[in-house]
Amino acid sequence: MISRTVKRNVASVTGVMMAFSLLLILVAPASAEEAFSITKKRDYYDIPGRHMALLEDPGKELTIDQVSGPDYRDKFVASKEEVPNIGQTRSAWWIRFAIKNDSGQDKDWFLELNHPLIDYVSLYIADPTGDFTELRQGRAMPYTAKAVKRRTFVFEQKLKAGEVRRYYLRAQSGDGIVFPLRLMSPVEFIKSERKDQIVLGILLGAMIIIMIYNFFIFFMSRDESYLYLVFFIFSFLFYIISENGIGNEFVWRKITWMS
């Protein structure tokens, strides 16, 4: 009889412990994101959102020492989107991620935030001692101040074989905030740049030709409808070069308020 009672108590305690362990797993903070691994088989990566954790900073006052410290470590929330999309916000946002070099060799990389409409971008790179190096970019800063001259925000990195490097990225903008992060070798970076320039060049060139053609028709016929069409195409052209960062790259490099 006593033996049965003991067995029941043990089974009950075991069940409670298993349930408690399961509860801990379910309520554990979703901030322990896995480091993104790079191998020698590829030279181009889109970093998925599941490797990032996000933190909102409504007061826009948090520092890197605060967000990387124990008080905010568990306040980061793992992204549920492949490309984290914050949308329109008045807050500053932080993302945390790590990159592991499993390629077996030291290698140069370009880390790109492929969204040119963010006003202020700060990338904080952790060193082995725990200190951080800050690299600043942003639409509100002069294009000529960029270390890598590109319409998006690009940071040159060198990762040693086997190294795991931690990053924090802070973004603040009057427009929507999106975090499409890409990692490319120098060769792939040049290929990507050329491809983008060709596609955008064809699009913008076609629009300019259509605009000139319709202006010529207006000049010959004096039909105002063609002039309105010219103004519409010009406005749409201006919108495209603003949204894609082309204007900041080629037209108003030093005029930050135009950006």
N, C-alpha and C positions, 0 to 999 in steps of 0.2 A: 504493500500500500504506500509506504513511505517512498519506495523507489519510483512508483508511478507519479507521485506528487513532485518529486525532484525533477523527473523528466519533463513534466508539464511546465514547471517553472523555468527550466533551461530553455525549452522550446519557446516559451513566451518571451523570455529575455532576448533570445536570438532573433525572434521576429521583430521585436521592438528595435533592436540594434540595426537590423537590415533596413527597416522602414526609415529610421533616423538617418542612416547613411544615404539612402536614396533621396531623402528630403534635402540633405546637404548638397548633393550633386545638382538637384533641380534649382535650388536657390542660390547656388554659388555664383558670384559675379561673373558676367560673361565678358571679362576683360583680358583673359589669358589667351590672347590671340597667338596663333602659331607663326613662327618666322617663315617668311617666304623664301623658298629654296631656288637657287639658280644652279644650272648644271652646264657642262661643256657641250651639250647637244644643241643648245639654242642660244641665239644672240638677241632675241627680242621677247619681251614679256609684258603682258598686261597684268598688273598686280591686282588680284581679286579682293573685293571688299571683306571677305571672310578673314583676311590677314590684317585687318585694320580695326582699331577701336576708337570710338569718338567721345569727345567731351565738349559740352556747350559751356561757353563763358559769357553769360549775359552782360556782366559788367565790363567785359573787355579789359580786365585788370590783372588776370593771372599771369604769372611768370613761369619760365621753364623750370625753375627750382621748385615751384609749388606743384605744378602738374606732374613732375617726375618724382615727387616725394611721396611718402607713405600716406599722407592725408587725402591725396587724389588718385592714388594708384588703382583703387577698386571702384572709382566713380566713372571710369571709362566704360563704355558699352560697346560690345562687339557689333560691327555693322551687319545688317541682314540683307544688304544689297550688294550686288557684284560691283557696282560703281556707286559709292555713297553720294546721295544727292540731298543736300540740305534744303535747297530751294531759297526763297527770299527770306532773309533773316537780318536782324539788327545785332545779333550776338556775334562774337568771335567764336570760331570753332577750332578745336585741336583734334588731330588724329595721331595715333601711335601705331607704329609698325616696326618690323625688324626684317632684315634681309640676311640670309645665310649663303655664303659662297661655297657650294658643293661641287664646283667645277674642277677642283684639284689644282688650280693655278691662280696666280695673281692676275687681276684683270681690271681694265678701265671700263667704266659704265657711265651712261648718262641717265639720270633719274629725271623724268619729266612729269610735271603737272599739266596735263593737256586741257587746260581751261583758261583762256587768256583774259577772262573778265573779272578776275579777283583783284581788288585794289591793293591789298597788302598780304604778302606771303613770306613767312619766315620758316626756314628749315633748320632744325636743331639736330646736330649729329653728335652722338655720344662717343667718347673715346674710352679706352680701357680703364682709365682712372675714374670714370663717372662724370667728368666734366663735359660740357657741350660747346660745340662751335656753331655759331649762328650765321646762316647765309640768307640775305634778304633780297627779295624781288617784289614785283607787283605792278599792276597797271598804273598806279598812282605815282610810280617812281620813273625817272627818265630812262628811256630805252637804252641810251648810251652807257648807263651804269651797269648793265647786265654783263656778267662774266661770259656767258654763252649767248650770242646774239641770235635770238629766235623769238618768234611772236608769242610762244608759250613760255612757261617757266621751267628752265632746265638747270640741273645741278650736276656738275661733273664729280664722279666718285671713283675711288680706287679701292677695291676690296681684295684683301689677301686670301689665299687659299684657306678654307676652313673657318674664316672669320664670320662671326655673327655681329652685325652692327645694328644698333637701335636708333630709331629716328622719331622725332616729334615734329609735326608740321602744323603751324598756326595760320589760319586764313581769316581775313576780315574784308567784307565788301558790301557795297550798297546794292549790288546785283546778287543774283543767286549764286550759291556756293556748291560746287561739285568737285569730287576728288577722283578724276580718272588718272591714275598713276601708271606710268610706263617705265620700263627699264630696257635700255638698248646699249649694245656695243657701239663704238665709234663708227664702224662701217654701217650698221643698221640705222644709226642716227642720221648719217648722210643720205642714205637711201630714203628714209622717211621724209626728210626735208625736201629732197628733190621731187618726190611723188606729190607732196602737198603743194609745192610751188607749181608743178605742171597742171594739176587739177584746178587750183584756184586761178592760175594764169589763163587757162582756157575759158573758165567761167567769166572772169572779169573782162577778158578780151572780147568775148562774144557780146557781152552787155555794152561795152564801149562802141563796138561796131554798129550795133542796133541803134544806139543813141545817136551816133553821128549820122547814120542813114536817115533816121526820122527827122533830124534837124535839117538835113539837106532837102527833104521833101517839103518841110515847112517853109524853108527859104524860097523854094520854087513855086509852091502853091499858095502860100500865105494862109493855109488852113490852120487855125489855132489848135485844133485837136491834136495835131502832131507835136506842137510845142508842149502841150500838157503831158503828152506821152514821154517827151524828152525829160521833163522835170520829174516825172514819176520814176523813170529808169535811173536818173541821176540820184534820186533819194534812196532808191533801193540799193544802188551801188554803194552809196555812202554807208548805209546800214550794214552791208556785208563786210566791208573793210573794217568797220568798227567792231563788229561781233567776232570776227576771226583774228583780230590783232594785227591785220595787215597794215592798217593805217598807222598804228603805233610803230610798226617795223620800218615802213618805207616813207610815210607822208609826214607825220607830226612827231618825230622821234623825241624832240626836246620839249614839246608842249604838253605837259602832263594833264592839264585841264581838258584837252581835247580827247584824251583817252577815256 
